[in-house]
Amino acid sequence: MHHFTRRSFLKASTAAGTAFTIVKPELVRGAGKEKLKFGLVGCGGRGTAAIDNALEGNDNLELVALADVFEDHLEACLRTSKEGKYADRVKVDPEHRFVGFDAYKKLLASDIDIVFLCTPPGYRPLHFEAAVEARKHIFTEKPFGTDPVNVRRFMAAARKSEELKLTVKSGAQRRSQIEYKEMLERVRNGGIGDIAAAYVSWEVASPVILQKARDPKWGDMEWQHRAWYSFLWICGDMIVEQHVHSLDSGNMLMGAHPVECVSSGGRAWKTGDEIYGNIYDHFCTDYIYPNGAHATSRCRQYPKGTAAAVKETVAGTKGSVSFVPYGSDNHVIWTMHNGEKTVVGAKGLAPYVQEHVDMMNSILGSGPYINEGMAVAESTMTAIMGRESAYSGQKITWDMIMKSNQNLMPSAFDYKKQMNVPAIPVPGVYKFV
């Protein structure tokens, strides 16, 4: 089992610190301006957007293969990409359009240099492990799993990817957001003194509901895939699927993962309708870090018209800094105890684009080597730790979550497979395993 140290976390979080030379003949087909080929596994909205993000940031990259469990998703993705600004670099012939639960295997066996993993997160450990075995460079969306057993599977593959010097770039975009990276460096260099506490929030007035109703032709497994955000096994709940961005930021600011937490949560507005599945709509968690500092984490997905706030704040002995990551209000605010206040606006490319620039520079050796596999896996486990505390009502420690036997993945996959939906977790009734 991997034992976390501050050094291991910082090594992954500060990849810009050291440049590595990639052995190009083994790991990529070419260098410089030669086109590199990538394939996408998971042709939903995020995967489709990632195609544009990658092509916008890199003119020596082309899409050559697609894979999804649903043909209509794949065709919609291909149609959107072929109608877009970078259509000339979308070169997916009919023989490289793979559909089905084993489509990822066929894509990984094709002539690609890089694979993008953008399926729902329940599949991430399985697909990541296969991509590492296939010796592909990897862009992988967050989070890196939905349960402890399979996140540990991801971690094992991440260690192997490091040994192979494969580039692994995550969709945790704070890690490529220029103003955030500058803030992080200043905090680590003592810019606000010793860290005393942190606050991270992802509270939105836009719940994710992927399907409004169930088509009678869909079996249970197909329904749960098409409405994946509503079901725990494939989504991980919102604290894992969405709030992991903020928790990853909190871990970077603290320079460690938490050692324990106590959390609460529930469903404030969701009814028992099957479109809402078996996940919560809000969480509030108190994380404690190795230095004794606390981080308050809040996340919720409430209906439109309610208050919203996506923000990270860390307080130190000399001052505090807050980061608002999105939209026209994107900024960093430094507030020092001597009254000094500095506001820094957004810089450079959008992080969704910059992360692909960073990835390509790592692959080609023109920039620092990047492998974010282990660090973001630890942030994923941080999120799962908070979820399990809220579900059970118990204090959960890092050692407990790293030894947990919870495995949410089905043993078999079929569009018509019967899948009963577990009850909504009730603290005091739900058992942590």
One Martini backbone bead per residue (centre of mass of N, CA, C, O) as a GRO file, in nm:
protein
  433
    1MET     BB    1   0.098   0.035   0.020
    2HIS     BB    2   0.057   0.365  -0.001
    3HIS     BB    3   0.255   0.614   0.160
    4PHE     BB    4   0.217   0.920   0.259
    5THR     BB    5   0.394   1.219   0.173
    6ARG     BB    6   0.487   1.535   0.138
    7ARG     BB    7   0.693   1.478  -0.087
    8SER     BB    8   0.507   1.323  -0.282
    9PHE     BB    9   0.301   1.550  -0.323
   10LEU     BB   10   0.493   1.779  -0.418
   11LYS     BB   11   0.610   1.636  -0.661
   12ALA     BB   12   0.333   1.628  -0.816
   13SER     BB   13   0.246   1.942  -0.772
   14THR     BB   14   0.565   2.038  -0.875
   15ALA     BB   15   0.658   1.967  -1.178
   16ALA     BB   16   0.802   2.247  -1.254
   17GLY     BB   17   1.080   2.196  -1.102
   18THR     BB   18   1.142   1.951  -1.314
   19ALA     BB   19   1.314   1.827  -1.587
   20PHE     BB   20   1.244   1.587  -1.842
   21THR     BB   21   1.350   1.326  -2.053
   22ILE     BB   22   1.206   1.170  -2.306
   23VAL     BB   23   1.177   0.853  -2.459
   24LYS     BB   24   1.056   0.879  -2.762
   25PRO     BB   25   1.073   0.598  -2.914
   26GLU     BB   26   0.886   0.458  -2.685
   27LEU     BB   27   0.640   0.691  -2.633
   28VAL     BB   28   0.672   0.826  -2.917
   29ARG     BB   29   0.673   0.891  -3.264
   30GLY     BB   30   0.762   1.195  -3.204
   31ALA     BB   31   0.859   1.535  -3.266
   32GLY     BB   32   0.779   1.844  -3.246
   33LYS     BB   33   0.577   1.891  -3.542
   34GLU     BB   34   0.473   1.628  -3.527
   35LYS     BB   35   0.208   1.442  -3.528
   36LEU     BB   36  -0.018   1.357  -3.279
   37LYS     BB   37  -0.216   1.092  -3.142
   38PHE     BB   38  -0.566   1.070  -3.042
   39GLY     BB   39  -0.795   0.927  -2.801
   40LEU     BB   40  -1.143   0.881  -2.701
   41VAL     BB   41  -1.294   0.807  -2.380
   42GLY     BB   42  -1.580   0.952  -2.380
   43CYS     BB   43  -1.857   1.127  -2.558
   44GLY     BB   44  -1.942   1.352  -2.398
   45GLY     BB   45  -1.928   1.670  -2.298
   46ARG     BB   46  -1.634   1.663  -2.185
   47GLY     BB   47  -1.498   1.513  -2.419
   48THR     BB   48  -1.577   1.708  -2.645
   49ALA     BB   49  -1.437   1.957  -2.517
   50ALA     BB   50  -1.145   1.834  -2.504
   51ILE     BB   51  -1.089   1.841  -2.799
   52ASP     BB   52  -1.087   2.149  -2.834
   53ASN     BB   53  -0.880   2.217  -2.616
   54ALA     BB   54  -0.642   2.057  -2.743
   55LEU     BB   55  -0.648   2.188  -3.034
   56GLU     BB   56  -0.610   2.481  -2.942
   57GLY     BB   57  -0.320   2.428  -2.789
   58ASN     BB   58  -0.243   2.218  -3.045
   59ASP     BB   59  -0.107   2.184  -3.380
   60ASN     BB   60   0.029   1.869  -3.319
   61LEU     BB   61  -0.279   1.749  -3.318
   62GLU     BB   62  -0.487   1.441  -3.353
   63LEU     BB   63  -0.792   1.285  -3.413
   64VAL     BB   64  -0.849   0.904  -3.449
   65ALA     BB   65  -1.038   0.815  -3.190
   66LEU     BB   66  -1.339   0.642  -3.063
   67ALA     BB   67  -1.522   0.583  -2.741
   68ASP     BB   68  -1.832   0.408  -2.644
   69VAL     BB   69  -2.133   0.273  -2.518
   70PHE     BB   70  -2.265   0.488  -2.723
   71GLU     BB   71  -2.342   0.570  -3.041
   72ASP     BB   72  -2.483   0.848  -3.008
   73HIS     BB   73  -2.249   0.981  -2.861
   74LEU     BB   74  -2.032   0.945  -3.073
   75GLU     BB   75  -2.178   1.088  -3.312
   76ALA     BB   76  -2.213   1.362  -3.172
   77CYS     BB   77  -1.917   1.419  -3.124
   78LEU     BB   78  -1.823   1.403  -3.419
   79ARG     BB   79  -2.008   1.619  -3.533
   80THR     BB   80  -1.912   1.855  -3.358
   81SER     BB   81  -1.608   1.836  -3.441
   82LYS     BB   82  -1.660   1.864  -3.760
   83GLU     BB   83  -1.804   2.161  -3.705
   84GLY     BB   84  -1.555   2.286  -3.608
   85LYS     BB   85  -1.255   2.467  -3.599
   86TYR     BB   86  -1.085   2.160  -3.599
   87ALA     BB   87  -1.172   1.959  -3.838
   88ASP     BB   88  -0.889   1.896  -3.983
   89ARG     BB   89  -0.808   1.719  -3.696
   90VAL     BB   90  -1.052   1.519  -3.762
   91LYS     BB   91  -0.957   1.156  -3.806
   92VAL     BB   92  -1.227   0.948  -3.797
   93ASP     BB   93  -1.268   0.653  -3.895
   94PRO     BB   94  -1.484   0.387  -3.900
   95GLU     BB   95  -1.256   0.186  -3.770
   96HIS     BB   96  -1.238   0.421  -3.509
   97ARG     BB   97  -1.538   0.332  -3.395
   98PHE     BB   98  -1.613   0.249  -3.064
   99VAL     BB   99  -1.855   0.012  -2.925
  100GLY     BB  100  -1.885  -0.047  -2.584
  101PHE     BB  101  -1.747  -0.197  -2.299
  102ASP     BB  102  -1.472  -0.267  -2.494
  103ALA     BB  103  -1.378  -0.007  -2.652
  104TYR     BB  104  -1.115   0.074  -2.502
  105LYS     BB  105  -0.941  -0.162  -2.602
  106LYS     BB  106  -0.948  -0.092  -2.905
  107LEU     BB  107  -0.827   0.189  -2.880
  108LEU     BB  108  -0.554   0.104  -2.737
  109ALA     BB  109  -0.477  -0.083  -3.000
  110SER     BB  110  -0.425   0.163  -3.148
  111ASP     BB  111  -0.275   0.440  -3.327
  112ILE     BB  112  -0.164   0.590  -3.038
  113ASP     BB  113  -0.025   0.824  -2.794
  114ILE     BB  114  -0.303   0.930  -2.671
  115VAL     BB  115  -0.533   0.929  -2.392
  116PHE     BB  116  -0.874   1.002  -2.322
  117LEU     BB  117  -1.045   1.010  -1.998
  118CYS     BB  118  -1.424   1.074  -2.005
  119THR     BB  119  -1.579   0.913  -1.826
  120PRO     BB  120  -1.727   0.803  -1.588
  121PRO     BB  121  -1.559   0.750  -1.280
  122GLY     BB  122  -1.600   0.442  -1.227
  123TYR     BB  123  -1.395   0.370  -1.483
  124ARG     BB  124  -1.109   0.489  -1.434
  125PRO     BB  125  -0.930   0.257  -1.321
  126LEU     BB  126  -0.964   0.058  -1.555
  127HIS     BB  127  -0.866   0.249  -1.787
  128PHE     BB  128  -0.596   0.338  -1.669
  129GLU     BB  129  -0.463   0.064  -1.642
  130ALA     BB  130  -0.480  -0.001  -1.949
  131ALA     BB  131  -0.315   0.248  -2.047
  132VAL     BB  132  -0.052   0.173  -1.905
  133GLU     BB  133  -0.019  -0.108  -2.037
  134ALA     BB  134  -0.018   0.046  -2.333
  135ARG     BB  135   0.176   0.300  -2.318
  136LYS     BB  136   0.015   0.567  -2.258
  137HIS     BB  137  -0.067   0.869  -2.265
  138ILE     BB  138  -0.254   1.082  -2.017
  139PHE     BB  139  -0.585   1.202  -2.007
  140THR     BB  140  -0.765   1.264  -1.694
  141GLU     BB  141  -1.038   1.282  -1.548
  142LYS     BB  142  -1.213   1.376  -1.296
  143PRO     BB  143  -1.215   1.152  -1.096
  144PHE     BB  144  -1.038   0.833  -0.978
  145GLY     BB  145  -1.318   0.743  -0.855
  146THR     BB  146  -1.574   0.591  -0.604
  147ASP     BB  147  -1.375   0.395  -0.441
  148PRO     BB  148  -1.125   0.259  -0.255
  149VAL     BB  149  -1.045   0.006  -0.415
  150ASN     BB  150  -1.019   0.159  -0.701
  151VAL     BB  151  -0.823   0.382  -0.618
  152ARG     BB  152  -0.596   0.186  -0.546
  153ARG     BB  153  -0.574   0.084  -0.834
  154PHE     BB  154  -0.487   0.351  -0.950
  155MET     BB  155  -0.231   0.388  -0.778
  156ALA     BB  156  -0.078   0.147  -0.890
  157ALA     BB  157  -0.075   0.258  -1.183
  158ALA     BB  158   0.067   0.526  -1.116
  159ARG     BB  159   0.336   0.406  -1.033
  160LYS     BB  160   0.392   0.280  -1.311
  161SER     BB  161   0.383   0.546  -1.477
  162GLU     BB  162   0.637   0.660  -1.342
  163GLU     BB  163   0.838   0.438  -1.428
  164LEU     BB  164   0.762   0.499  -1.747
  165LYS     BB  165   0.727   0.812  -1.799
  166LEU     BB  166   0.439   0.892  -1.808
  167THR     BB  167   0.203   1.104  -1.895
  168VAL     BB  168  -0.015   1.266  -1.640
  169LYS     BB  169  -0.316   1.438  -1.694
  170SER     BB  170  -0.547   1.630  -1.536
  171GLY     BB  171  -0.879   1.781  -1.473
  172ALA     BB  172  -0.735   1.951  -1.247
  173GLN     BB  173  -0.711   2.281  -1.337
  174ARG     BB  174  -0.545   2.428  -1.118
  175ARG     BB  175  -0.263   2.300  -1.220
  176SER     BB  176  -0.297   2.519  -1.490
  177GLN     BB  177  -0.350   2.782  -1.331
  178ILE     BB  178  -0.164   3.052  -1.317
  179GLU     BB  179  -0.274   3.215  -1.070
  180TYR     BB  180  -0.272   2.971  -0.882
  181LYS     BB  181   0.029   2.890  -0.896
  182GLU     BB  182   0.130   3.159  -0.783
  183MET     BB  183  -0.016   3.138  -0.515
  184LEU     BB  184   0.104   2.871  -0.418
  185GLU     BB  185   0.400   2.960  -0.412
  186ARG     BB  186   0.364   3.190  -0.206
  187VAL     BB  187   0.256   3.015   0.023
  188ARG     BB  188   0.507   2.816   0.034
  189ASN     BB  189   0.700   3.087   0.087
  190GLY     BB  190   0.533   3.250   0.327
  191GLY     BB  191   0.317   3.480   0.245
  192ILE     BB  192   0.114   3.393   0.519
  193GLY     BB  193   0.268   3.197   0.662
  194ASP     BB  194   0.133   2.996   0.871
  195ILE     BB  195  -0.099   2.760   0.847
  196ALA     BB  196  -0.436   2.750   1.001
  197ALA     BB  197  -0.661   2.766   0.757
  198ALA     BB  198  -0.948   2.646   0.560
  199TYR     BB  199  -1.167   2.723   0.266
  200VAL     BB  200  -1.403   2.522   0.074
  201SER     BB  201  -1.613   2.578  -0.223
  202TRP     BB  202  -1.918   2.416  -0.397
  203GLU     BB  203  -2.179   2.631  -0.470
  204VAL     BB  204  -2.471   2.562  -0.665
  205ALA     BB  205  -2.738   2.667  -0.911
  206SER     BB  206  -2.681   2.359  -1.075
  207PRO     BB  207  -2.800   2.081  -1.117
  208VAL     BB  208  -2.723   1.751  -1.216
  209ILE     BB  209  -2.940   1.650  -1.490
  210LEU     BB  210  -2.931   1.417  -1.754
  211GLN     BB  211  -3.228   1.300  -1.701
  212LYS     BB  212  -3.585   1.326  -1.705
  213ALA     BB  213  -3.629   1.033  -1.831
  214ARG     BB  214  -3.733   0.700  -1.890
  215ASP     BB  215  -3.685   0.469  -2.118
  216PRO     BB  216  -3.847   0.168  -2.155
  217LYS     BB  217  -3.600   0.030  -2.321
  218TRP     BB  218  -3.431   0.059  -2.072
  219GLY     BB  219  -3.222  -0.069  -1.880
  220ASP     BB  220  -3.068  -0.027  -1.588
  221MET     BB  221  -2.780   0.024  -1.695
  222GLU     BB  222  -2.850   0.228  -1.911
  223TRP     BB  223  -2.988   0.432  -1.729
  224GLN     BB  224  -2.739   0.478  -1.534
  225HIS     BB  225  -2.562   0.590  -1.763
  226ARG     BB  226  -2.748   0.827  -1.868
  227ALA     BB  227  -2.781   0.897  -1.533
  228TRP     BB  228  -2.497   0.898  -1.374
  229TYR     BB  229  -2.511   1.141  -1.159
  230SER     BB  230  -2.734   0.974  -0.966
  231PHE     BB  231  -2.511   0.739  -0.915
  232LEU     BB  232  -2.280   0.624  -0.704
  233TRP     BB  233  -2.099   0.408  -0.860
  234ILE     BB  234  -2.043   0.624  -1.115
  235CYS     BB  235  -2.004   0.911  -0.953
  236GLY     BB  236  -1.969   0.953  -0.606
  237ASP     BB  237  -2.085   1.210  -0.584
  238MET     BB  238  -2.039   1.550  -0.562
  239ILE     BB  239  -1.785   1.551  -0.377
  240VAL     BB  240  -1.629   1.384  -0.599
  241GLU     BB  241  -1.698   1.492  -0.891
  242GLN     BB  242  -1.671   1.817  -0.814
  243HIS     BB  243  -1.529   1.896  -0.529
  244VAL     BB  244  -1.240   1.792  -0.592
  245HIS     BB  245  -1.121   2.054  -0.681
  246SER     BB  246  -1.118   2.189  -0.396
  247LEU     BB  247  -0.967   1.958  -0.246
  248ASP     BB  248  -0.713   1.974  -0.415
  249SER     BB  249  -0.651   2.261  -0.334
  250GLY     BB  250  -0.632   2.214  -0.029
  251ASN     BB  251  -0.395   2.012  -0.043
  252MET     BB  252  -0.194   2.204  -0.176
  253LEU     BB  253  -0.199   2.426   0.043
  254MET     BB  254  -0.121   2.215   0.278
  255GLY     BB  255   0.075   1.975   0.167
  256ALA     BB  256  -0.167   1.760   0.209
  257HIS     BB  257  -0.353   1.527   0.358
  258PRO     BB  258  -0.583   1.425   0.552
  259VAL     BB  259  -0.643   1.239   0.867
  260GLU     BB  260  -0.940   1.359   0.914
  261CYS     BB  261  -1.314   1.339   0.952
  262VAL     BB  262  -1.626   1.535   0.964
  263SER     BB  263  -1.961   1.478   0.836
  264SER     BB  264  -2.233   1.624   0.644
  265GLY     BB  265  -2.567   1.546   0.499
  266GLY     BB  266  -2.803   1.546   0.206
  267ARG     BB  267  -3.161   1.598   0.127
  268ALA     BB  268  -3.343   1.897   0.067
  269TRP     BB  269  -3.502   1.868  -0.245
  270LYS     BB  270  -3.503   1.591  -0.322
  271THR     BB  271  -3.673   1.341  -0.431
  272GLY     BB  272  -3.776   0.998  -0.501
  273ASP     BB  273  -3.706   1.019  -0.777
  274GLU     BB  274  -3.515   0.843  -1.010
  275ILE     BB  275  -3.350   1.092  -1.124
  276TYR     BB  276  -3.193   1.119  -0.825
  277GLY     BB  277  -3.137   0.863  -0.700
  278ASN     BB  278  -2.854   0.808  -0.435
  279ILE     BB  279  -2.785   1.114  -0.375
  280TYR     BB  280  -2.681   1.400  -0.267
  281ASP     BB  281  -2.698   1.786  -0.224
  282HIS     BB  282  -2.510   1.796   0.048
  283PHE     BB  283  -2.202   1.922   0.218
  284CYS     BB  284  -2.014   1.911   0.541
  285THR     BB  285  -1.659   1.951   0.625
  286ASP     BB  286  -1.408   1.844   0.867
  287TYR     BB  287  -1.071   1.886   0.823
  288ILE     BB  288  -0.760   1.727   0.926
  289TYR     BB  289  -0.427   1.799   0.947
  290PRO     BB  290  -0.105   1.724   1.039
  291ASN     BB  291  -0.076   2.033   1.174
  292GLY     BB  292  -0.396   2.081   1.284
  293ALA     BB  293  -0.542   2.195   1.063
  294HIS     BB  294  -0.836   2.331   0.931
  295ALA     BB  295  -1.096   2.232   0.688
  296THR     BB  296  -1.361   2.377   0.527
  297SER     BB  297  -1.627   2.197   0.358
  298ARG     BB  298  -1.842   2.297   0.080
  299CYS     BB  299  -2.136   2.146  -0.083
  300ARG     BB  300  -2.373   2.213  -0.359
  301GLN     BB  301  -2.697   2.133  -0.534
  302TYR     BB  302  -2.911   2.374  -0.625
  303PRO     BB  303  -3.148   2.548  -0.734
  304LYS     BB  304  -3.241   2.789  -0.910
  305GLY     BB  305  -3.186   3.101  -0.719
  306THR     BB  306  -2.963   3.029  -0.546
  307ALA     BB  307  -2.690   3.032  -0.381
  308ALA     BB  308  -2.342   3.100  -0.485
  309ALA     BB  309  -2.003   2.933  -0.433
  310VAL     BB  310  -1.665   2.953  -0.565
  311LYS     BB  311  -1.406   2.887  -0.320
  312GLU     BB  312  -1.072   2.974  -0.183
  313THR     BB  313  -0.932   2.972   0.156
  314VAL     BB  314  -0.633   3.091   0.330
  315ALA     BB  315  -0.493   3.100   0.658
  316GLY     BB  316  -0.249   3.296   0.831
  317THR     BB  317  -0.015   3.467   1.035
  318LYS     BB  318  -0.009   3.721   0.797
  319GLY     BB  319  -0.270   3.611   0.633
  320SER     BB  320  -0.467   3.601   0.324
  321VAL     BB  321  -0.624   3.387   0.062
  322SER     BB  322  -0.826   3.418  -0.238
  323PHE     BB  323  -1.011   3.201  -0.472
  324VAL     BB  324  -1.169   3.271  -0.791
  325PRO     BB  325  -1.197   3.057  -1.076
  326TYR     BB  326  -1.450   3.194  -1.236
  327GLY     BB  327  -1.511   3.391  -1.476
  328SER     BB  328  -1.527   3.738  -1.452
  329ASP     BB  329  -1.437   3.697  -1.129
  330ASN     BB  330  -1.159   3.609  -1.167
  331HIS     BB  331  -0.950   3.576  -0.866
  332VAL     BB  332  -0.702   3.718  -0.642
  333ILE     BB  333  -0.683   3.767  -0.276
  334TRP     BB  334  -0.475   3.967  -0.080
  335THR     BB  335  -0.462   3.965   0.290
  336MET     BB  336  -0.305   4.157   0.526
  337HIS     BB  337  -0.247   4.249   0.858
  338ASN     BB  338  -0.135   4.549   0.753
  339GLY     BB  339  -0.367   4.609   0.508
  340GLU     BB  340  -0.280   4.474   0.268
  341LYS     BB  341  -0.411   4.473  -0.081
  342THR     BB  342  -0.448   4.220  -0.347
  343VAL     BB  343  -0.541   4.202  -0.695
  344VAL     BB  344  -0.570   3.914  -0.916
  345GLY     BB  345  -0.611   3.827  -1.227
  346ALA     BB  346  -0.642   3.673  -1.500
  347LYS     BB  347  -0.426   3.436  -1.684
  348GLY     BB  348  -0.406   3.348  -1.983
  349LEU     BB  349  -0.518   3.064  -2.042
  350ALA     BB  350  -0.741   2.850  -2.015
  351PRO     BB  351  -0.722   2.571  -1.821
  352TYR     BB  352  -0.850   2.371  -2.034
  353VAL     BB  353  -0.604   2.439  -2.226
  354GLN     BB  354  -0.336   2.444  -2.063
  355GLU     BB  355  -0.332   2.138  -1.984
  356HIS     BB  356  -0.258   2.051  -2.284
  357VAL     BB  357   0.002   2.202  -2.312
  358ASP     BB  358   0.148   2.072  -2.074
  359MET     BB  359   0.126   1.782  -2.175
  360MET     BB  360   0.285   1.813  -2.443
  361ASN     BB  361   0.549   1.918  -2.317
  362SER     BB  362   0.599   1.659  -2.160
  363ILE     BB  363   0.607   1.451  -2.391
  364LEU     BB  364   0.834   1.621  -2.570
  365GLY     BB  365   1.041   1.776  -2.359
  366SER     BB  366   0.968   2.108  -2.352
  367GLY     BB  367   0.896   2.034  -2.058
  368PRO     BB  368   0.791   1.937  -1.778
  369TYR     BB  369   0.729   1.673  -1.601
  370ILE     BB  370   0.407   1.494  -1.584
  371ASN     BB  371   0.244   1.344  -1.279
  372GLU     BB  372  -0.095   1.333  -1.130
  373GLY     BB  373  -0.200   1.063  -1.022
  374MET     BB  374  -0.148   1.047  -0.710
  375ALA     BB  375  -0.249   1.325  -0.611
  376VAL     BB  376  -0.549   1.297  -0.725
  377ALA     BB  377  -0.610   1.035  -0.580
  378GLU     BB  378  -0.589   1.163  -0.294
  379SER     BB  379  -0.820   1.364  -0.346
  380THR     BB  380  -1.035   1.152  -0.400
  381MET     BB  381  -1.009   1.019  -0.117
  382THR     BB  382  -1.090   1.272   0.036
  383ALA     BB  383  -1.382   1.276  -0.073
  384ILE     BB  384  -1.468   0.993   0.019
  385MET     BB  385  -1.422   1.042   0.317
  386GLY     BB  386  -1.648   1.257   0.344
  387ARG     BB  387  -1.882   1.087   0.244
  388GLU     BB  388  -1.863   0.851   0.455
  389SER     BB  389  -1.912   1.032   0.698
  390ALA     BB  390  -2.194   1.133   0.617
  391TYR     BB  391  -2.336   0.861   0.579
  392SER     BB  392  -2.252   0.740   0.880
  393GLY     BB  393  -2.156   0.963   1.114
  394GLN     BB  394  -1.846   0.925   1.111
  395LYS     BB  395  -1.529   0.912   1.182
  396ILE     BB  396  -1.267   0.950   0.932
  397THR     BB  397  -0.975   0.809   0.840
  398TRP     BB  398  -0.715   0.751   0.639
  399ASP     BB  399  -0.671   0.458   0.720
  400MET     BB  400  -0.962   0.365   0.678
  401ILE     BB  401  -0.989   0.435   0.371
  402MET     BB  402  -0.727   0.263   0.285
  403LYS     BB  403  -0.888  -0.014   0.411
  404SER     BB  404  -1.129  -0.027   0.256
  405ASN     BB  405  -1.391  -0.255   0.103
  406GLN     BB  406  -1.513  -0.069  -0.095
  407ASN     BB  407  -1.712  -0.188  -0.390
  408LEU     BB  408  -1.918  -0.051  -0.657
  409MET     BB  409  -1.865  -0.235  -0.884
  410PRO     BB  410  -1.966  -0.427  -1.112
  411SER     BB  411  -1.926  -0.766  -1.232
  412ALA     BB  412  -2.109  -0.674  -1.479
  413PHE     BB  413  -2.191  -0.595  -1.839
  414ASP     BB  414  -2.518  -0.468  -1.943
  415TYR     BB  415  -2.778  -0.302  -2.073
  416LYS     BB  416  -3.001  -0.516  -1.919
  417LYS     BB  417  -2.907  -0.506  -1.646
  418GLN     BB  418  -2.986  -0.564  -1.326
  419MET     BB  419  -3.026  -0.267  -1.097
  420ASN     BB  420  -3.036  -0.194  -0.786
  421VAL     BB  421  -3.110   0.074  -0.577
  422PRO     BB  422  -2.985   0.200  -0.324
  423ALA     BB  423  -3.032   0.352  -0.056
  424ILE     BB  424  -3.038   0.627   0.106
  425PRO     BB  425  -2.825   0.748   0.314
  426VAL     BB  426  -2.818   0.687   0.680
  427PRO     BB  427  -2.726   0.797   0.959
  428GLY     BB  428  -2.671   0.506   1.166
  429VAL     BB  429  -2.726   0.290   0.926
  430TYR     BB  430  -2.497   0.325   0.770
  431LYS     BB  431  -2.211   0.129   0.665
  432PHE     BB  432  -1.887   0.117   0.713
  433VAL     BB  433  -1.615  -0.075   0.520
   0.00000   0.00000   0.00000
